[in-house]
Every structure is written in structure tokens, then in C-alpha cells.
Amino acid sequence: MALSFSLKKFPKKIRNFVLIVFLIQLVYLIALKWIDPPITLTQLGSLFQGYGLKRDYVTRDEMSRYAGLAVMASEDQLFPEHNGFDLKSIKNALKNNKKRPKRVRGASTISQQVAKNVFLWQGRSWVRKGFEVYFTFMIEWIWGKERILEVYLNVAEMGKGVFGIEAASRHYYKKPAKKLTRVEAAQIAAILPNPKKYLIKPLSNYVQRRSNWILRQMDNLESDPNIELLLK
């Protein structure tokens, strides 16, 4: 009888636990629309791996407009238009990964990268990807594009132990992010695929080529009124 009773209670406890966890993360997610993430798992990982942690969250008004333009040109040119997912890029990546399984190609939007960097851990698994889809949908719905771009520019890893555009600007160019030039913003955006590998100081051949390409894309994107609205 006691066993039967405990079995009946167990599912209810699980349901209550799941409900509490859901409500806590929902409150946290909503709060982050206005406050900056205190710390992320990626930042903690940087500390534990011995890279340190340099970061200094700043508002959009304290960033050069070229910072947002450069990361959109580099990472997600359809950012103002999609709902968090670039389905065409995802399909192309899946085809590429099927043909070249040893050279996996990603197709994450800026929104997906924010969802991963703020709420989740690094790595590849279907479980993490499922959570990423959920958080991407939620921040698109609750935060909006301007806040997503601002958070991305504050939490993205931009060097060994360097997180966010302010820390990157001071680390590489010894000045605040507000004073970043077009070329400097493009160089920082160029290392985003692998900020622990690619170098700005000294400037590697890859970063030079990549940043030149990003500069051309920035020229093209500046005429887009949706892009311009995000950079105001």
C-alpha cells in the first residue's frame, strides 16, 4: 500500500519540479531583457581552462555602430528578417555535413548563438540543440532583435578569455568600443568563427582576408533600411 502511494506521488513531484524549473528559467529569461547576464557557462569554462575572463558589458549607445554592422555582415546577414532560424543555411549545412562528415559546417544565426552562449553549454548534441531551439524562439519573442544584438555583442567570445565588444576593443586596440573604426570592427568580426585560433595581433593572413570580405559586405548591408533601424 505504501509502495503504491509513493508511486502515485512520484509523478506529481516530478511535475512540480519541472514546473518550478520552467518558471525560474522563464523569470530569468524575461529579466535578461533589461539586465545583463551575471555569468555564462562559456565564461565559467574560460576561467576553469585558465584563459581568464575579461568582459565589460556596455549599452548599444556605448558601442560603435560598426560593431553591430560587422557581426551581421560576418555572421548573419538575414538577422533583421528571420524569426531566429535561417532555414536555407540550415539545409545547406546539412547537405554539406552529409557529404563531408569530418568537416562539420554550422548555420547558427546570431539569435541561436545568443541562446547557446547565455543559457546553454558549448558542444554538439541533439539535447543541447533542442534547448537551443526553445531559447532562440523565446528570446526572439520576448527580447526582440535590438536586445538580441546588444547581448550578442556583450557575451560573444572574441579572444582567449575575452568576451564582448568592449573587452575586445580594449584588448586589441586599447580604446573603448564606442571609438572602434570600420576596419577594427571588421577585424574583430573576422575572428568570431574561432576566436581562440585566429589572431588580430599580429594580424593573420586569414583575418586580413576575412575582414576585407566583411568590409565589402558591410558596404552592401548599409543600404538596407532594416539594418539601419537596428544600428540607430
Secondary structure, 3 states (H helix, E strand, C coil): CHHHHHHHHHHHHHHHHHHHHHHHHHHHHHHCCCCCCCCCHHHHHHHHCCCCCEECCCCHHHCCHHHHHHHHHHHCCCCCCCCCCCHHHHHHHHHHHHHCCCCCCCCCCHHHHHHHHHHCCCCCCHHHHHHHHHHHHHHHHHCCHHHHHHHHHHHCECCCCEECHHHHHHHHHCCCHHHCCHHHHHHHHHCCCCCCCCCCCCCCHHHHHHHHHHHHHHHHHCCCHHHHHHHC
